[in-house]
């Protein structure tokens, strides 16, 4: 996880870019970056908790049904020339 200090320093850098520029597009991009950094900081802890909740569920293997196409005999066609994987 990215430290809060690192996020805050990047936010400060983006704010200084927004303050210095006279270009509205560059200012909006810098402010959007600040917003994204806020979302990373605020959602960082909850996303880790969500991953911890999801991971144990993934360890439990679901019931797997047998696939009948693998258990049957190969398809035989008139123009095929044998049991090779490269038959068309």
Number of C-alpha atoms within 10 A of each C-alpha: 8 9 9 15 9 10 16 15 11 15 20 13 14 19 16 13 16 20 12 10 12 10 9 10 11 14 19 12 14 21 18 13 16 21 13 13 18 16 11 16 17 12 12 15 11 11 12 12 11 10 10 11 11 11 10 9 10 9 8 8 7 8 6 6 6 8 8 8 9 8 8 8 8 9 8 10 10 5 8 12 11 11 10 8 6 8 10 9
